[in-house]
Amino acid sequence: MIRAVAFDIGETLVHDSRLWTMWADWLGVPPHTVSALVGAVVAQGRDSADALRLIRPGIDIAAERAAMEAAGRGERLDDGDLYPDARPALQALRAAGLRVVVAGNQTARTGELLRDLDLPAHAIATSGEWGVAKPDPLFFAQVVGAAACEAHEILYVGDHPVRDVFPAKAAGLQAAHLRRGPWGYLWADDSEVALTADWRVGSLTELAERLTAAR
């Protein structure tokens, strides 16, 4: 029985348009250049940050983030960055008695910004705050702690097979693959994803409806 639902952040609850536009402006290239390179490196099985390294070889991403913050051009989040179904779905699951956790590979600053949005979640945390990132099993151990129940009672929801679905299952959680964002669409019909994911959904509205109906 599912007692808790944990959500990835980027391209699950929050769309990354502002993030990549921020980097494009900072590096002095058009936003579509960054978007295209992100898609290219991910399709090659590389980290999305490699797109920035193609634009500026040798870039120190942490140092550039700090410089952006110092210049008043750092991370920002508001309700407009949320997918429209994010808040209603979290609220519906919480009202149904499920524990709701938000946890993804983001900076500590993103964690602060998400908590400022007053999302209907019991716990919100990022890899930057935990000091460990997906797909490391220790990240999912942190998710289990935040969910306050057994691993097999947690459904982890995300768009990326390698960072979300596969490692969540390996850590003993249930996993839902969300067909959303570039990676969600790219791997939507992948046979390994179909075999591994316990749930495959096209929206958080669909997920909330199916979960609440099953209780």
Stockholm file with secondary structure:
# STOCKHOLM 1.0

chainA/1-215         MIRAVAFDIGETLVHDSRLWTMWADWLGVPPHTVSALVGAVVAQGRDSADALRLIRPGIDIAAERAAMEAAGRGERLDDGDLYPDARPALQALRAAGLRVVVAGNQTARTGELLRDLDLPAHAIATSGEWGVAKPDPLFFAQVVGAAACEAHEILYVGDHPVRDVFPAKAAGLQAAHLRRGPWGYLWADDSEVALTADWRVGSLTELAERLTAAR
#=GR chainA/1-215 SS CCCEEEECCBTTTBCSHHHHHHHHHHHTSCHHHHHHHHHHHHHTTCCTTHHHHHHSTTCCHHHHHHHHHHTTCCCCCCGGGBCTTHHHHHHHHHHTTCEEEEEESCCHHHHHHHHHTTCSCSEEEEHHHHTCCTTSHHHHHHHHHHHTSCGGGEEEEESCIIIIIHHHHHTTCEEEEECCHHHHHHTTTCHHHHHHCSEEESCHHHHHHHHHHTC
#=GC SS_cons         CCCEEEECCBTTTBCSHHHHHHHHHHHTSCHHHHHHHHHHHHHTTCCTTHHHHHHSTTCCHHHHHHHHHHTTCCCCCCGGGBCTTHHHHHHHHHHTTCEEEEEESCCHHHHHHHHHTTCSCSEEEEHHHHTCCTTSHHHHHHHHHHHTSCGGGEEEEESCIIIIIHHHHHTTCEEEEECCHHHHHHTTTCHHHHHHCSEEESCHHHHHHHHHHTC
//
